[in-house]
Every structure is written in structure tokens, then in C-alpha cells.
Amino acid sequence: MQYFLDGYRSGDPRIQPVAEGRSEVQGPLPEEVDVLIVGTGPAGLLLAAQLSTFPEIVTRVVEKADGPLEVGRADGIACRTVEMFEAFGLAEKLTTEAYWINETHFWGPAPGDTSRITRLGRVQDVRDGLSEFPHVIVNQARLLDFLLEYMHNSPSRLGVDYGHETLEVKVPENPDERVTVRLKTAEGEKTVRARYVVGCDGAHSVVRESIGRVPQGHGEDKAWGVMDVLAVTDFPDIRFKCTIQSAEAGNILLIPREGGYMVRLYVDMGNIAPDAWLTKEEVLAKAQAVLAPYTFEVKETAWFSVYRVGHRVTDKFDDVDDDQVESRTPRVFIAGDACHTHTAKAGQGMNVSMQDTFNLGWKLISVLEGRSPASLLHTYNDERHVIAENLIEMDTRWSRAIGAAQDSDDPEAAMKGLAEVQRQFVTNSEFTAGFATHYTPALLTGDDRHLHLASGFPPGRRFHSAEVIRLGDAKQVHLGHVHRADGRWRLYAFADMVDPRSPSSRFNALMDYLASDASPIRRFTPKGADPDAIFDVHGIIQQSHLEVDWADMHALLKPHKGPLGLQDYQKAHAPVLGTDQDIFDLRGIDRGAGALVVVRPDQYVSLVLPLDGFDALDAFFSGFMVEPN
Ligand SMILES: Cc1cc2nc3c(=O)[nH]c(=O)nc-3n(C[C@H](O)[C@H](O)[C@H](O)COP(=O)(O)OP(=O)(O)OC[C@H]3O[C@@H](n4cnc5c(N)ncnc54)[C@H](O)[C@@H]3O)c2cc1C
């Protein structure tokens, strides 16, 4: 954590000073805002948290419920989501409270005595080296609390306007006019005019309907009884995530929960009428039958629901029709369940929803801060729609595999089906961990032509962190953790082999270029702003931190910033030499040539370039950035 840049303050450094013109309490909903977020699920609050650090952007969040969510709903948090939470400084809190899924176990009818269930397999949940963070489980309500607290501690002290139901969104023909949003509140109807509206209002989205977008796909045939319970049992794997298939009684998905005692059961209740409801007693009886002969005595039910959702993707995630993309820019967006719904079996609901708005957030910031033209916003639909399609495809395949094992009357076929479930679990693991996202070459993503210089950082994939030693204080840190959710670009310059103090070092020549008036850093950073206000450059040398002093590094890596002109000591790094954790080996950096890795504000790699790829770097940023006035 870096703080005190603006001067010393006592107290918790996570609580930012209130921005000028803002107050501790945000006050009544104004008639005009920059961004109106509808809905406080994971998608809405992740976006709100990101925008809250920009007090110059007037953001408000409306929610039809009277207060925050308290129990239930989703609980699976993929490794990728924890990486994203690290950018908000929330990963430690999350992983401390959460249950960690280390292994998944597969139970089925015991060979030779199918009246019993037995453990048929166990698989490591996340393969080694995929991420520095685990796959965890925590209540959706608790995760939302973290985001609400972050917003509250931000310079804009952003809160939620509860009891505000969005009734309708109207987009005027004139692009200079704001979007009108009609709201129902306890005091009557209100109208808010917003530059941008983001519908994070769930599967039955009113925002989606208002802009004429339609979810396409099919309904779910099965109903799942979901219960969070505190129970006493002799089932030995109660603290492992398990898929449990009995020969006669059906199947359940068991997910241990945070705190060490609670478990969640997803109980397959088969096909029931669309409007039928089930009692928790019916669901529990079924779960007990599946677990037999093990006993399962519920002492308290914390939450119960019947969850039934189809596989659907909305046709487009913004208000601009395909034939108008050249002439109009989007002003209304939808995200999360408003765009895609699928079963809970792969635990993707919260994760993909928050990734949607992490993708959108920095783009809205860039446009509203005047750094990029509004056409940048087309890339939200372009990038996220295909991700949603892939998600639905994976979830359909996975549901089918589970279904085939479950619906077979023949124990041998069921056994084969279970083997297929286990195989697919392993095959899908990159997807379920959140790492299958691969943006294809386009405005914000380069191609693979220089990938040989840094093979572990493919463009379009998330920046895969590894450890380094900070030159300024010899602290071993994760390089990717310098990345904050602050809308800035990261440029990681991996040095060539030459001593960085030598005039023939290409690393140093790159630093000279980046510091020059010709570089995109100078051209696109507003005059008077900190030198790293838009681009945060980090240098990683190949020599030991014992050989090269921080003081010897290029001035670009030691900028003076803030009102006091303090110097930043955290931008120069060395590898962890003599171990298998050397970042140059781990991420396939060409030691002779070095490499420049350009990372987007949402942690995805845009480009890998040679250290002298000045023109390509300039052309890339000139494609979607505008010089400040
Ligand atoms: C009842 C329920 C049970 C679920 N159970 C599970 C589960 O067991 N396992 C699982 O993995 N996933 C479950 N999910 C799905 C999971 O919660 C979602 O995938 C995830 O929360 C998606 O996040 P989101 O932000 O897109 O939408 P949501 O979390 O649905 O959030 C939408 C928000 O918008 C608000 N809203 C809706 N309409 C309006 C309006 N007109 N005006 C203002 N506010 C509005 C809602 O009150 C809500 O707070 C459940 C969802 C629901 C609704």
C-alpha cells in the first residue's frame, strides 16, 4: 500500500479524505448525473466501487430493495475474481474470511453395492501456478458488503439510493441530450437525467427491456433446492466440495461455506412445473436420501431457495443497433445477469458479472475524463458478448455431462458418466477459475507477433503476476499487485541483459523515449498532472537487487509526485534469483532482447513489444486516446 503522498494523516489509510465539493453523506439524488447504475448486485457494486475513486465523475446507484442483501444467492469466487479484488485492496480480507476450495471430490454408487455412496475420485481444484490466489466461497451479501465499504471510504463517499425502483429508461435521439430514467420511490416518482446508464438490474432487467434488448436461449428444465445449513453429519467429506450421485435417490452438489461449520447443498429436484414451489423439508429429505447411509441432521437453516434459471444471452449489451455503430455511440449498457443467465453448477454468476463491469468501468472513466472518444464504449459489447456466449456454451456442456450421469438407470453407464464429469471438471478448470477470457486482436488488443519476447503474457489474456524483489526496499512482492483499480495503464518493461546503467542498455533507451515529449506518456498525460497519472511504468531488471541500487535507475522510474513532490520508490524491481520463481523464466521473457508488456486498466495484456517498439506503442495509444487540451 502507498499512502501519505498528499501529506500525513492519522487513522486508517483505507479511508480516503473526502474530495473537495463532496461531503460525508452524499445527499439527495440529483436531477443530473454522469453515470446512473441500476442495481446493487455484484455487477452494479463492482462498477460503483471503481467509479467511486473518481469524485469528479458524478455517479449514483439506485436499488429497488430497501437495504443491502443480507443472505443467500451466489457464493463461488473464482481465482480471477480474487485477483481483481486485489486491485481494490480487498483480496486479503476476502481470502481471510472465505472457505478455500482446495479439492473437489466425486462421490457415486459404490461398485458392488450401489445402495451405498462412496468416494470415486478427488481432484486438486486449481492447478499449481494458475494464480497466486485460491478459489474461494463467500456469501454474495458479504462480498457486496466489502464493495459498499470501499465506496463509502472513497473520496466521493458513494452510497446507494435504496427504495428507488427504475421504471423506464428513455434514450433521446439527440446525442447531446442526457438519457432519462424514471424511478419509483416511497415519496413518488422521480426523474434523473444521466450521461450514461448501466443496467445491472439482474435477470428481469427493466433497463434491458427499455432499450429493446432481448435475452435469447432456453429455460432450465430442472429445479434446484438450495440451502445454507448448519448441520451435524458423519459424512466424512463434509468440508470438501463434492458432487454426490446416488444410484436411486438423485444427486447433490455440496459446497462447504466460510466460517468452518456451514455448508450449502444444491439438491437436484428434477423437472417440476415452472410455477411450482418446494418446501425446505422436501429438499432436505431428498438430500438426506442421497447422503444415506450417512446421517445429516440440520440444526439451523440460514437460507433456503429454489433456483431455476435458463441458458440465455441477450442479443446486445448496449443501446446501439449493429447498423448504427458508425453513427452513434452507446449511452445505455447492461451487465451481469441482465446479459447472461445460466445454471449455478459451474459457480460463474457473480464472477462473470463483475468482470463485465470491470471491463466497462475504466472505459467510462476514460471517456468521461476526456482521455478517449466515446466510440471506445463500443468495445464493451464487442469484448463481453463473446465471453457470455462462451460461458453459456461451457455451462450447457457441463450441465449435460452432469445430467447424463444423473439420469442414467444403468449403474455402469452412470459410472462412465461420472468419469466424464470428472474429466470435464479438469478440462473446464481454466474456465471456471476465470482465465479463459481471451480478447482477440482489435482496438485494445494487439496480436501475437512479438509473443516470443514474453510468451507468458499473451495479448488478450489477464496479466499473470509473478514475484519480484522491489529495488527500493528489497521487499518480495507480486508484480501484478501494483495494479490498482484506478483506471491507469501499466507498462512493464523487462530489461535486456545489459547492465541498466550502461549507455548500450535498450531498457534505458526505452526509458529515455518514454520520458521524452514524443512518447504517448507525455502526449496523453494532462499538463500539471503527476507523471504517472495515466501510465504507471515499472522496470524489471535481470540483475540481482544486491548488484544494482535503486538510485541508479532511470529518473522515469523514480518520479516526483503529489503536492509535496515526494519520490516514488516502488517502480523498479529485480527477479527472485536462484529460485524457480525468477519472473524472466516463469513468464518466458527473452533475456537477450527484453520486452515491454502493456496492460489495460482491467488487468488484461494489450501488447507485447520489443523494447524499441516506439512507433507501435505510439500507434496503439493514438488509436483510442486523445491529447488533453
Ligand atoms: C433469488 C436469487 C437466487 C440466486 N441463487 C443463486 C445460487 O444459489 N447460486 C448462484 O450461483 N447464483 C444464484 N443467483 C444468481 C447470482 O446471484 C447472480 O448470477 C449474480 O448475483 C449476478 O449479479 P448481477 O449483479 O448481475 O445481478 P443481481 O445480483 O441479480 O442484482 C440485481 C440487482 O438489481 C436490483 N434491481 C432489479 N430490478 C431493479 C429495478 N427495476 N430498479 C432498481 N433495482 C433493481 C435487484 O434488487 C438486485 O439487487 C441467484 C439470483 C437470485 C436473484
Ligand as a Chemical Component Dictionary entry (heavy atoms), coordinates in Angstrom:
data_LIG
# 
_chem_comp.id                   LIG 
_chem_comp.type                 NON-POLYMER 
_chem_comp.pdbx_formal_charge   0 
_chem_comp.three_letter_code    LIG 
# 
loop_
_chem_comp_atom.comp_id 
_chem_comp_atom.atom_id 
_chem_comp_atom.alt_atom_id 
_chem_comp_atom.type_symbol 
_chem_comp_atom.charge 
_chem_comp_atom.model_Cartn_x 
_chem_comp_atom.model_Cartn_y 
_chem_comp_atom.model_Cartn_z 
_chem_comp_atom.pdbx_ordinal 
LIG C1  C1  C 0 -33.127 -15.078 -5.870  1  
LIG C2  C2  C 0 -31.791 -15.422 -6.480  2  
LIG C3  C3  C 0 -31.162 -16.572 -6.059  3  
LIG C4  C4  C 0 -29.943 -16.920 -6.607  4  
LIG N1  N1  N 0 -29.341 -18.046 -6.177  5  
LIG C5  C5  C 0 -28.138 -18.373 -6.679  6  
LIG C6  C6  C 0 -27.473 -19.516 -6.237  7  
LIG O1  O1  O 0 -27.977 -20.259 -5.409  8  
LIG N2  N2  N 0 -26.250 -19.781 -6.759  9  
LIG C7  C7  C 0 -25.677 -18.980 -7.709  10 
LIG O2  O2  O 0 -24.549 -19.244 -8.153  11 
LIG N3  N3  N 0 -26.303 -17.902 -8.162  12 
LIG C8  C8  C 0 -27.509 -17.579 -7.678  13 
LIG N4  N4  N 0 -28.146 -16.489 -8.122  14 
LIG C9  C9  C 0 -27.526 -15.734 -9.238  15 
LIG C10 C10 C 0 -26.463 -14.799 -8.786  16 
LIG O3  O3  O 0 -26.844 -14.163 -7.616  17 
LIG C11 C11 C 0 -26.253 -13.841 -9.956  18 
LIG O4  O4  O 0 -25.679 -14.564 -11.034 19 
LIG C12 C12 C 0 -25.347 -12.678 -9.647  20 
LIG O5  O5  O 0 -25.757 -12.064 -8.487  21 
LIG C13 C13 C 0 -25.389 -11.721 -10.835 22 
LIG O6  O6  O 0 -25.163 -10.433 -10.422 23 
LIG P1  P1  P 0 -25.889 -9.150  -11.042 24 
LIG O7  O7  O 0 -25.269 -8.008  -10.338 25 
LIG O8  O8  O 0 -25.850 -9.208  -12.498 26 
LIG O9  O9  O 0 -27.428 -9.270  -10.682 27 
LIG P2  P2  P 0 -28.188 -9.446  -9.307  28 
LIG O10 O10 O 0 -27.305 -9.998  -8.265  29 
LIG O11 O11 O 0 -29.429 -10.187 -9.618  30 
LIG O12 O12 O 0 -28.536 -7.978  -8.865  31 
LIG C14 C14 C 0 -29.538 -7.207  -9.459  32 
LIG C15 C15 C 0 -29.924 -6.096  -8.522  33 
LIG O13 O13 O 0 -30.758 -5.172  -9.206  34 
LIG C16 C16 C 0 -31.871 -4.845  -8.392  35 
LIG N5  N5  N 0 -32.962 -4.469  -9.281  36 
LIG C17 C17 C 0 -33.667 -5.274  -10.113 37 
LIG N6  N6  N 0 -34.566 -4.561  -10.808 38 
LIG C18 C18 C 0 -34.424 -3.274  -10.428 39 
LIG C19 C19 C 0 -35.076 -2.070  -10.803 40 
LIG N7  N7  N 0 -36.031 -2.053  -11.723 41 
LIG N8  N8  N 0 -34.694 -0.920  -10.210 42 
LIG C20 C20 C 0 -33.691 -0.914  -9.266  43 
LIG N9  N9  N 0 -33.074 -2.039  -8.877  44 
LIG C21 C21 C 0 -33.410 -3.205  -9.453  45 
LIG C22 C22 C 0 -32.119 -6.110  -7.605  46 
LIG O14 O14 O 0 -32.868 -5.852  -6.435  47 
LIG C23 C23 C 0 -30.707 -6.584  -7.322  48 
LIG O15 O15 O 0 -30.179 -6.005  -6.160  49 
LIG C24 C24 C 0 -29.363 -16.102 -7.603  50 
LIG C25 C25 C 0 -30.006 -14.940 -8.016  51 
LIG C26 C26 C 0 -31.212 -14.585 -7.463  52 
LIG C27 C27 C 0 -31.883 -13.326 -7.920  53 
# 
loop_
_chem_comp_bond.comp_id 
_chem_comp_bond.atom_id_1 
_chem_comp_bond.atom_id_2 
_chem_comp_bond.value_order 
_chem_comp_bond.pdbx_ordinal 
LIG C1  C2  SING 1  
LIG C2  C3  SING 2  
LIG C2  C26 DOUB 3  
LIG C3  C4  DOUB 4  
LIG C4  N1  SING 5  
LIG C4  C24 SING 6  
LIG N1  C5  DOUB 7  
LIG C5  C6  SING 8  
LIG C5  C8  SING 9  
LIG C6  O1  DOUB 10 
LIG C6  N2  SING 11 
LIG N2  C7  SING 12 
LIG C7  O2  DOUB 13 
LIG C7  N3  SING 14 
LIG N3  C8  DOUB 15 
LIG C8  N4  SING 16 
LIG N4  C9  SING 17 
LIG N4  C24 SING 18 
LIG C9  C10 SING 19 
LIG C10 O3  SING 20 
LIG C10 C11 SING 21 
LIG C11 O4  SING 22 
LIG C11 C12 SING 23 
LIG C12 O5  SING 24 
LIG C12 C13 SING 25 
LIG C13 O6  SING 26 
LIG O6  P1  SING 27 
LIG P1  O7  DOUB 28 
LIG P1  O8  SING 29 
LIG P1  O9  SING 30 
LIG O9  P2  SING 31 
LIG P2  O10 DOUB 32 
LIG P2  O11 SING 33 
LIG P2  O12 SING 34 
LIG O12 C14 SING 35 
LIG C14 C15 SING 36 
LIG C15 O13 SING 37 
LIG C15 C23 SING 38 
LIG O13 C16 SING 39 
LIG C16 N5  SING 40 
LIG C16 C22 SING 41 
LIG N5  C17 SING 42 
LIG N5  C21 SING 43 
LIG C17 N6  DOUB 44 
LIG N6  C18 SING 45 
LIG C18 C19 SING 46 
LIG C18 C21 DOUB 47 
LIG C19 N7  SING 48 
LIG C19 N8  DOUB 49 
LIG N8  C20 SING 50 
LIG C20 N9  DOUB 51 
LIG N9  C21 SING 52 
LIG C22 O14 SING 53 
LIG C22 C23 SING 54 
LIG C23 O15 SING 55 
LIG C24 C25 DOUB 56 
LIG C25 C26 SING 57 
LIG C26 C27 SING 58 
# 
